[in-house]
Amino acid sequence: MTHEELLALLQGEAKSAGFRMDRNAWLVLCDVVELHRPSLIPDWVPTDKEFMCWCAHIYPCPTIQTIEKELL
């Protein structure tokens, strides 16, 4: 799932105040996902991956992986 797809899913749940949390909790989770937005890895970093998270992990980082796992 791309970052944009995950964010759209969370925003959709916030609008419907769906299954496990109220609207504010969904919006807080959206903020967490925004903080973990992927960015391009500089050319000088030796990896075959394209994106990394601000928390210095290859995207998707453990935080995003956990959120996705719980949602799917």
C-alpha positions as YAML, in Angstrom:
chain: A
units: angstrom
residues:
- id: 1
  name: MET
  ca: [0.00, 0.00, 0.00]
- id: 2
  name: THR
  ca: [1.40, 3.41, -0.89]
- id: 3
  name: HIS
  ca: [1.61, 6.26, 1.58]
- id: 4
  name: GLU
  ca: [-1.19, 8.08, -0.23]
- id: 5
  name: GLU
  ca: [-3.44, 4.99, -0.20]
- id: 6
  name: LEU
  ca: [-2.88, 4.50, 3.54]
- id: 7
  name: LEU
  ca: [-3.62, 8.14, 4.27]
- id: 8
  name: ALA
  ca: [-6.79, 8.04, 2.13]
- id: 9
  name: LEU
  ca: [-7.97, 4.92, 3.97]
- id: 10
  name: LEU
  ca: [-7.46, 6.58, 7.35]
- id: 11
  name: GLN
  ca: [-9.14, 9.81, 6.24]
- id: 12
  name: GLY
  ca: [-12.09, 7.80, 4.92]
- id: 13
  name: GLU
  ca: [-12.44, 6.06, 8.28]
- id: 14
  name: ALA
  ca: [-12.26, 9.42, 10.04]
- id: 15
  name: LYS
  ca: [-15.12, 10.73, 7.90]
- id: 16
  name: SER
  ca: [-17.31, 7.77, 8.73]
- id: 17
  name: ALA
  ca: [-16.01, 7.50, 12.33]
- id: 18
  name: GLY
  ca: [-15.83, 3.82, 11.59]
- id: 19
  name: PHE
  ca: [-15.09, 0.54, 13.11]
- id: 20
  name: ARG
  ca: [-12.70, 0.76, 16.09]
- id: 21
  name: MET
  ca: [-12.08, 4.41, 16.96]
- id: 22
  name: ASP
  ca: [-13.82, 7.75, 17.06]
- id: 23
  name: ARG
  ca: [-13.11, 10.51, 14.52]
- id: 24
  name: ASN
  ca: [-10.40, 12.27, 16.54]
- id: 25
  name: ALA
  ca: [-8.43, 9.06, 17.00]
- id: 26
  name: TRP
  ca: [-8.45, 8.48, 13.22]
- id: 27
  name: LEU
  ca: [-7.23, 12.03, 12.64]
- id: 28
  name: VAL
  ca: [-4.40, 11.57, 15.14]
- id: 29
  name: LEU
  ca: [-3.40, 8.39, 13.31]
- id: 30
  name: CYS
  ca: [-3.43, 10.37, 10.04]
- id: 31
  name: ASP
  ca: [-0.99, 12.82, 11.65]
- id: 32
  name: VAL
  ca: [1.33, 9.95, 12.62]
- id: 33
  name: VAL
  ca: [1.25, 8.62, 9.06]
- id: 34
  name: GLU
  ca: [2.01, 12.13, 7.74]
- id: 35
  name: LEU
  ca: [5.06, 12.31, 10.01]
- id: 36
  name: HIS
  ca: [6.30, 9.08, 8.44]
- id: 37
  name: ARG
  ca: [5.94, 10.30, 4.85]
- id: 38
  name: PRO
  ca: [8.51, 8.66, 2.57]
- id: 39
  name: SER
  ca: [11.23, 10.72, 0.92]
- id: 40
  name: LEU
  ca: [13.75, 9.89, -1.77]
- id: 41
  name: ILE
  ca: [16.96, 8.29, -0.58]
- id: 42
  name: PRO
  ca: [20.04, 10.34, -1.57]
- id: 43
  name: ASP
  ca: [22.26, 8.82, -4.27]
- id: 44
  name: TRP
  ca: [25.17, 8.46, -1.87]
- id: 45
  name: VAL
  ca: [23.28, 5.99, 0.38]
- id: 46
  name: PRO
  ca: [24.21, 2.44, -0.69]
- id: 47
  name: THR
  ca: [20.82, 0.74, -1.14]
- id: 48
  name: ASP
  ca: [18.58, -0.54, -3.89]
- id: 49
  name: LYS
  ca: [15.51, 0.92, -2.19]
- id: 50
  name: GLU
  ca: [13.98, 4.17, -3.40]
- id: 51
  name: PHE
  ca: [12.37, 5.69, -0.29]
- id: 52
  name: MET
  ca: [13.17, 6.15, 3.36]
- id: 53
  name: CYS
  ca: [11.25, 7.54, 6.32]
- id: 54
  name: TRP
  ca: [12.35, 10.54, 8.40]
- id: 55
  name: CYS
  ca: [12.99, 8.11, 11.27]
- id: 56
  name: ALA
  ca: [15.98, 6.72, 9.28]
- id: 57
  name: HIS
  ca: [14.30, 3.45, 8.25]
- id: 58
  name: ILE
  ca: [13.64, 2.23, 4.73]
- id: 59
  name: TYR
  ca: [9.99, 2.97, 3.90]
- id: 60
  name: PRO
  ca: [7.69, 1.46, 5.02]
- id: 61
  name: CYS
  ca: [9.21, 1.82, 8.47]
- id: 62
  name: PRO
  ca: [8.12, -0.34, 11.45]
- id: 63
  name: THR
  ca: [5.52, 2.27, 12.47]
- id: 64
  name: ILE
  ca: [3.81, 2.24, 9.06]
- id: 65
  name: GLN
  ca: [4.08, -1.55, 8.85]
- id: 66
  name: THR
  ca: [2.31, -1.90, 12.22]
- id: 67
  name: ILE
  ca: [-0.49, 0.50, 11.23]
- id: 68
  name: GLU
  ca: [-1.04, -1.33, 7.94]
- id: 69
  name: LYS
  ca: [-1.04, -4.73, 9.67]
- id: 70
  name: GLU
  ca: [-3.71, -3.63, 12.14]
- id: 71
  name: LEU
  ca: [-5.92, -2.12, 9.42]
- id: 72
  name: LEU
  ca: [-5.82, -5.04, 6.99]
...
